[in-house]
């Protein structure tokens, strides 16, 4: 029995490995060192895993960016609509909580009225819709026939 066999028989508590040459890392200090080719394969595998993780995280961020872009677009469109509604002719002071009814004259001029189509009986002009002025001075389109609560 040589020195190596003696060492393995006395201190070997690991399961028997048939061919250590195919392992990616040495099991014990007496095992042969890892070759450069094996090290390159290990690095390549690690790079693939890292790249896959990065791609997944970037995909999540991309989806969030697109969602935020859509939300920003909606906010801008709503602000533009509110700005147009604030520029419509109105012969009274608008206060938050008021219900305003939008009409259009035959000339195409739009105006707000406090009178709903029902209160007019027969509205003098084309009715376009009812809006509630919110506290933040934005308009909320409402159904004129719903209860005001």
Secondary structure as a PSIPRED ss2 file (coil, helix, strand):
# PSIPRED VFORMAT (PSIPRED V4.0)

   1 X C   1.000  0.000  0.000
   2 X C   1.000  0.000  0.000
   3 X H   0.000  1.000  0.000
   4 X H   0.000  1.000  0.000
   5 X H   0.000  1.000  0.000
   6 X H   0.000  1.000  0.000
   7 X H   0.000  1.000  0.000
   8 X H   0.000  1.000  0.000
   9 X H   0.000  1.000  0.000
  10 X H   0.000  1.000  0.000
  11 X H   0.000  1.000  0.000
  12 X C   1.000  0.000  0.000
  13 X C   1.000  0.000  0.000
  14 X C   1.000  0.000  0.000
  15 X C   1.000  0.000  0.000
  16 X C   1.000  0.000  0.000
  17 X C   1.000  0.000  0.000
  18 X C   1.000  0.000  0.000
  19 X C   1.000  0.000  0.000
  20 X H   0.000  1.000  0.000
  21 X H   0.000  1.000  0.000
  22 X H   0.000  1.000  0.000
  23 X C   1.000  0.000  0.000
  24 X C   1.000  0.000  0.000
  25 X C   1.000  0.000  0.000
  26 X C   1.000  0.000  0.000
  27 X C   1.000  0.000  0.000
  28 X C   1.000  0.000  0.000
  29 X C   1.000  0.000  0.000
  30 X C   1.000  0.000  0.000
  31 X C   1.000  0.000  0.000
  32 X C   1.000  0.000  0.000
  33 X C   1.000  0.000  0.000
  34 X C   1.000  0.000  0.000
  35 X C   1.000  0.000  0.000
  36 X H   0.000  1.000  0.000
  37 X H   0.000  1.000  0.000
  38 X H   0.000  1.000  0.000
  39 X H   0.000  1.000  0.000
  40 X H   0.000  1.000  0.000
  41 X H   0.000  1.000  0.000
  42 X H   0.000  1.000  0.000
  43 X H   0.000  1.000  0.000
  44 X H   0.000  1.000  0.000
  45 X H   0.000  1.000  0.000
  46 X H   0.000  1.000  0.000
  47 X H   0.000  1.000  0.000
  48 X H   0.000  1.000  0.000
  49 X H   0.000  1.000  0.000
  50 X H   0.000  1.000  0.000
  51 X H   0.000  1.000  0.000
  52 X H   0.000  1.000  0.000
  53 X H   0.000  1.000  0.000
  54 X H   0.000  1.000  0.000
  55 X H   0.000  1.000  0.000
  56 X H   0.000  1.000  0.000
  57 X H   0.000  1.000  0.000
  58 X H   0.000  1.000  0.000
  59 X H   0.000  1.000  0.000
  60 X H   0.000  1.000  0.000
  61 X H   0.000  1.000  0.000
  62 X H   0.000  1.000  0.000
  63 X H   0.000  1.000  0.000
  64 X H   0.000  1.000  0.000
  65 X H   0.000  1.000  0.000
  66 X H   0.000  1.000  0.000
  67 X H   0.000  1.000  0.000
  68 X H   0.000  1.000  0.000
  69 X H   0.000  1.000  0.000
  70 X H   0.000  1.000  0.000
  71 X H   0.000  1.000  0.000
  72 X H   0.000  1.000  0.000
  73 X H   0.000  1.000  0.000
  74 X H   0.000  1.000  0.000
  75 X H   0.000  1.000  0.000
  76 X H   0.000  1.000  0.000
  77 X H   0.000  1.000  0.000
  78 X H   0.000  1.000  0.000
  79 X H   0.000  1.000  0.000
  80 X H   0.000  1.000  0.000
  81 X H   0.000  1.000  0.000
  82 X H   0.000  1.000  0.000
  83 X H   0.000  1.000  0.000
  84 X H   0.000  1.000  0.000
  85 X H   0.000  1.000  0.000
  86 X H   0.000  1.000  0.000
  87 X C   1.000  0.000  0.000
  88 X C   1.000  0.000  0.000
  89 X E   0.000  0.000  1.000
  90 X C   1.000  0.000  0.000
  91 X C   1.000  0.000  0.000
  92 X C   1.000  0.000  0.000
  93 X C   1.000  0.000  0.000
  94 X C   1.000  0.000  0.000
  95 X C   1.000  0.000  0.000
  96 X C   1.000  0.000  0.000
  97 X C   1.000  0.000  0.000
  98 X C   1.000  0.000  0.000
  99 X E   0.000  0.000  1.000
 100 X E   0.000  0.000  1.000
 101 X E   0.000  0.000  1.000
 102 X E   0.000  0.000  1.000
 103 X E   0.000  0.000  1.000
 104 X E   0.000  0.000  1.000
 105 X C   1.000  0.000  0.000
 106 X C   1.000  0.000  0.000
 107 X C   1.000  0.000  0.000
 108 X C   1.000  0.000  0.000
 109 X C   1.000  0.000  0.000
 110 X E   0.000  0.000  1.000
 111 X E   0.000  0.000  1.000
 112 X E   0.000  0.000  1.000
 113 X E   0.000  0.000  1.000
 114 X C   1.000  0.000  0.000
 115 X C   1.000  0.000  0.000
 116 X C   1.000  0.000  0.000
 117 X H   0.000  1.000  0.000
 118 X H   0.000  1.000  0.000
 119 X H   0.000  1.000  0.000
 120 X H   0.000  1.000  0.000
 121 X C   1.000  0.000  0.000
 122 X C   1.000  0.000  0.000
 123 X C   1.000  0.000  0.000
 124 X C   1.000  0.000  0.000
 125 X C   1.000  0.000  0.000
 126 X E   0.000  0.000  1.000
 127 X E   0.000  0.000  1.000
 128 X E   0.000  0.000  1.000
 129 X E   0.000  0.000  1.000
 130 X E   0.000  0.000  1.000
 131 X E   0.000  0.000  1.000
 132 X E   0.000  0.000  1.000
 133 X E   0.000  0.000  1.000
 134 X C   1.000  0.000  0.000
 135 X C   1.000  0.000  0.000
 136 X C   1.000  0.000  0.000
 137 X C   1.000  0.000  0.000
 138 X C   1.000  0.000  0.000
 139 X E   0.000  0.000  1.000
 140 X E   0.000  0.000  1.000
 141 X E   0.000  0.000  1.000
 142 X E   0.000  0.000  1.000
 143 X C   1.000  0.000  0.000
 144 X C   1.000  0.000  0.000
 145 X C   1.000  0.000  0.000
 146 X C   1.000  0.000  0.000
 147 X C   1.000  0.000  0.000
 148 X C   1.000  0.000  0.000
 149 X C   1.000  0.000  0.000
